[in-house]
Amino acid sequence: MQVHRLGGPGDFDPLLRLAGRARVVMLGEASHGGYDYYRLREQLTRRLIAECGFNFVAVEGDWPDCDRVHQSVISAPGGDVDPQLALERFERWPTWMWANAEVARFCRWLRAWNLERPESDRVGFHGLDVYSLWESMQAIFDYLGDDDQEALAAAREAYRCFEPYGHQVEEYGLASRFVSASCEDEVVRLLGAIRAGASTGGAAAGGAPTGGADRFAAWQNAEVVAGAERYYRAMVAGGPQSWNIRDIHMADTLDRLLDRYGPDTRAVVWAHNTHIGDARATDMADAGMVNIGQLARERHGAEAVALIGFGGYQGTVVAAPRWGAPAEIMTVPPARPGSIEERLHRMLPERALLVLAHGDRPGWLNELAEHRAIGVVYDPSFEEWGNYVPTRLAERYDGFIWCDQTTALHELPANVEPGELETYPAGT
């Protein structure tokens, strides 16, 4: 293990050397509401793009919402001239995950960076998640028009099947458990029709997708509809299946993007530690759960993937006391005694960078210890019983960014609609 004091963006050199051989770099966060995690991740991502040639950023967000941001940052015709306008139109709770000043600052930088480059070399911004069933259905209709009658008919059948449940798609999941209410056949037909159209469009030869980008987006939205249908049916049954459906969907979306951009493409992923840290190094594996960090290592090889976790000892965070409630700035108490965070608090300076893949490693890095994970739903008083994932740190991550004191991020105004319920680990 190597430990480096972290004072500013120039101190990320050890991580850039680690990422220099990786095709995929995944950057985590210990909460969805921490300014320090978002700001440091932004600084590192800028350097990965500017100095290492990474081609797109993929985040734990919905495809349609993030596609509006993508259109803005690549300066596509009709895209917002200010990416913050696109971020402010995020509606699904919890909006603060991406509709915040820290992401807006990065996206404005990315747009300025892209405007100095030809369209084929512009860096994209994409969503990996599975929740946007209705938004993705609408995007498919917008794309199809009257040009493809077979796909349009399949889309109408799928829409009619989901329509009785309105936007409360978790009710569809509940109905499919107790009565014959599955929309699986309709969704499979829709996905097949859209895939057939997308397969005739070819792939861009390096750089950002240009020709056929609308066709690719329609295909991805159909994949979201199919993934969401599976997710909501699995969610009501409990257990690990719905979590796995979601993370496999995110891993598949990442792979489609890598294929779409071209064989030499390099990607940065932003998601919670619970998704990017290899699940095999946690108690998630005992529960039969996988995540995108594990899947990326398995699919691309550990040498082609760099997993960077984040953590902190105490401070403040934006979160909600219950699902769908307004966000609050909450106090994060000192980490639980015996946890990884409590040990690092005693060992390290205020800001530090650990390169776990290099040098001799203390034995405790390979031992199972509690590792804090704050979700969008958070109860600081629950620290004694929850909010931690048992972890072998050196196996879960290749590097780790430490912030002893953390502060809450800064929300943007947004129109909030209720979000879909999530499964364990809750709110990540």
KAHU-V43213 format. One record per run of one state. SS is the DSSP state (a for helix, b for strand, c for the rest). FROM is the first residue (numbers start at 0). TO is the last residue. If there is no record, write none. Layout:
ss,from,to
SS,FROM,TO
SS,FROM,TO
//
This chain:
ss,from,to
c,0,0
b,1,4
c,5,7
a,8,18
c,19,22
b,23,26
c,27,32
b,33,33
a,34,51
c,52,54
b,55,58
c,59,61
a,62,72
c,73,81
a,82,86
c,87,90
b,91,91
c,92,93
a,94,96
c,97,98
b,99,99
a,100,114
c,115,117
a,118,120
c,121,122
b,123,126
c,127,131
a,132,143
c,144,147
a,148,162
c,163,167
a,168,177
c,178,182
a,183,197
c,198,211
a,212,234
c,235,239
a,240,260
c,261,265
b,266,269
c,270,271
a,272,275
c,276,277
a,278,280
b,281,281
c,282,283
a,284,286
c,287,290
a,291,299
c,300,300
a,301,303
b,304,319
c,320,326
b,327,331
c,332,338
a,339,346
c,347,349
b,350,354
c,355,361
a,362,365
c,366,367
b,368,371
c,372,375
b,376,376
c,377,378
a,379,381
c,382,386
b,387,390
c,391,391
a,392,395
c,396,397
b,398,405
c,406,406
b,407,407
c,408,409
b,410,410
c,411,415
b,416,416
c,417,427
//
